[in-house]
């Protein structure tokens, strides 16, 4: 390997000095850029640069909607190439890997090579490489073995294609790479076609998603493919202006429009500037007409393309107010008049029909499993299994066989007939992984493979089994901190956290009385009594901190209902830890007016007021609720 690196470095030096090489022009030009513009030393071997988890989150957040749109195409491409030894990278326009798929078994080798989540492949640091050089040139390319500038990357073969946004700016780069490959570069031609094809699909899907409320014109050279796999896709507003294009359409527009005058600002382009038709003619190009009758002639070249026009959805009447999507009954039943909780449920409603991973954060007992069951019950998977797994409760030695199943006699103590495993039990439905932060690293690797490849191999089996599941995970732990300490896989975290919901703790919820009344009503059938709380008991329950959250509230009400003499629950009927919880409250001196004045002085910074008074901030929150001070927040 060292001999190959030395020979490669010698070739780079000669190319830089003589300005000549036997490489493709795009590779040769990149080598010269690396030396003259990026000031890279050919003899220096650089380690892969991986950004921090915080920086990676910033890069992903900046393209959150695009990542959700691209996910299906990324997974589909990976399933086609994973068996050939490739890993898949999706980077942003800066070259930072924001999505990654690869065999977790080789994660350490991939990370060392830079084929990993968070890897920075910008040409100015990594030298000639598929991603960085694609960003610089705007073209799809293969950088094969010794094409790389940095001798560290000689074993790699990398093929990348750009993905452009509807305005024509580069949005991302799609790349498939292998740690080892045969020598001939021509062997990567199929990889090139696959990457270009899926980059086109992702680009088009992003355009359709962005302009779903506008006219969409889909065009192909052959009428047979106009409705199936269009090359050119254009978004057009109701006035006929072109407002978005995919890359094939952008190239066509450049060919069909006269060269712009650099001394004048660019002007908008109308569909009638390009075609011998206007937006008013679009109804004649809908799917109901035969494709061969839907030809559109280009004004400048005279060529004809065959199209399909997709109309925008019907507009609501001007007088009709925009209404928020109503919450499904199962989700609406989880909250009363609490804005924070209703916002969580509103977001959850929008995620019901998606396949993306969902991560629910919340303290122990906040209702994470109740939310997951409600989501399952209103989803298209409602009639299929719901399997809940407490990752913290499964013995580490058995968690793999419990989750993924095992063949008969796969290990000592295995069941004679084998075991199906909880993941397969959930096939077609929802798998809820509670306390995911407590899952052992080895099991995380197996789970990552299931999520990436949508198949699993039971312990002792040789053939994988396809699985169709939606995975929802939950935790009370800080997974980012676990990643930093090496106890949680970063790539699994980003696979699970396509969307993140955070449930508020009970002490911060403003619908406390609603929750109490709802739970007491549910106990009428069990105890055959209509329970209510005395004012003293309710006041004390408001004061309590509820470290166990809703689960603790349920237990406290069960206890109170069981020992109450009549229908009215008194203070003495509450568990002792709640009945005598007011010691911390005595630390809060002064009247409601004093507290309001202090909140105003500190601009309603509850944490600051709590520090000044020497109490926990939850105590201040309780005081605010008790005295009804929230009404003054927006009035100074």
CORVEN-V611549 format. One line per field, one symbol per residue. phi: phi as a letter, one per 40 degrees, with the letter a starting at -180 (. if undefined). psi: psi as a letter, one per 30 degrees, with the letter a starting at -180 (. if undefined). burial: I if it has 9 or more other ideal C-beta (glycine too) atoms within 8 Angstrom, else O. A space follows every 50 residues. Layout:
phi=???
psi=???
burial=???
This chain:
phi=.cccccccccccccccccfaaccddccdccdccdccccfccdcccbcdcb ccdcccdcccccbdccccccdcccccccccbcccgcbbbbbcccgccbaa bacdcbdccccccgcacgcbbcccbcgdaccccccccgbcabbbfccccc cdcdccbbbbbcbbcccgccbabbbbbbcbacccccccccdccccccccc ccdcccccccbcbbcbbbbaccccbccbbccbbbcbcccgccbaaccccc ccccccbcdccccbccbcbccccbbcabcccddcbccccdcccbcbcccc cgcbbbbbbbcccdcccdccccbccccddcccccabcbcccccccccccc bdccbccbbbcicdgchccccccccccbcccdcbcbbbbccccccdcbcc cccbgacdgcacgccccgbcgcccccdgbbbbbcfcccccdccccccdcc ccbfaabddgcbbcbcbbbbbbbaabcccccccccgbaccccdccccdbb bbcccdcbccbdccccccccccccccbfaccaccdccccccccccfccfc cccccccdccccbccbccccdcccddcccbccdccccccgcccccccccc cbfgcccccccccgbcccccdccccccgcdccccbg
psi=eeeeeeeeeeeeeeeeefhklglleeeeeeeeeeeeefhkjffkkklkjk lleeeeeeeeefheeeeeefeeeeeeeefffefggllkkjlaffgkjfkk kljfegeeeeeefgilkfkjgkffefajleeeeeeefglklkjjcgfkek fegefkkkklklkllffgkkelkkkklkfkllekfffgeeeeeeeeeeee eeeeeeeeeehfglkkjkklekefgefeikekkkkklffgkkfklleeee eeeeefklkkjffkkkllkleffelhllfffeffglffkkefghkkkkee fflklklkkjlllkklkefkkkkkkkkleeeffflbijeeeeeeeeeeef geglflkkkkkllkgfgeeeeeeeeefglfgeflkjjkkjfffkkeffee eeeflllkgflkflkeglkekeeeegkfbkjjjkhffgkleeeeeeeeee eefhlljlkflfklkkkjlkkklllfljeeeeeefggkkeeeefefhekk kjkkleffkfheeeeeeeeeeffeeefhkjllkleeeeeeeeflfifgbe eeeeeeeeeeeefkeafjklefflkefefhggeefffjllaeeeeeeeee eghgjeeeeeeefhllffeeeeeeeeghffffegh.
burial=OOOIIOOIIOIIIIIIOOOOIOIOOIIIOIIIIIIOOIOIOIOOOIOIII IOIOIIOOIIOOIOOIIIIIIOIIIIIIIOIIOOOIIIIIIIIIIIIIII IIOIOIIOOIIOIIIIIIIIIIIOIIIIIIIIIIIIIOOIIIIIIOIIII IIIIOIIIIIIIIIIIOOOIIIIIIIIIIOIOOOIOOIOOIIOIIIOIII IIIIIIIIIIIOOIIIIIIIOOIOIIOOOIOIIIIIIOOIIIIIIIIIII OIIOOIIOOOOOOOOOOOIIIIOIIOOOIOOIOOIIOOIOIOOIIIIIIO OOOOIIIIIOOIOOOOOOOOOOOOOOIIOIIIOIIOOIOIIIOIIIIIIO IIOOOIIIIIIIIOIIIIIIIIIIIIOIIOIOOIIIIOIOIOOIOOOOII IIIIIIIIOIIOOIOOOIIOIIIIIIIOIIIIIIIIIOIOOOIIIIIIII IIIIIIIIIIIOOOIOIOIIIIIIIOIOIIOIIOOOOIIIIIIIIIIIIO IOIIIIIOIIIIOIIIOIIIOOIIOOIOOOIOIIOOIIIIIIIIOIOIII IIIIIIIIIIIOOIOOOIIIIOIIIOOIIOIOOIIOIIOOOOOIIIOIII OIOOOIOOIIOOIOIOIIIIIIIIIIIOIOOIOOOO
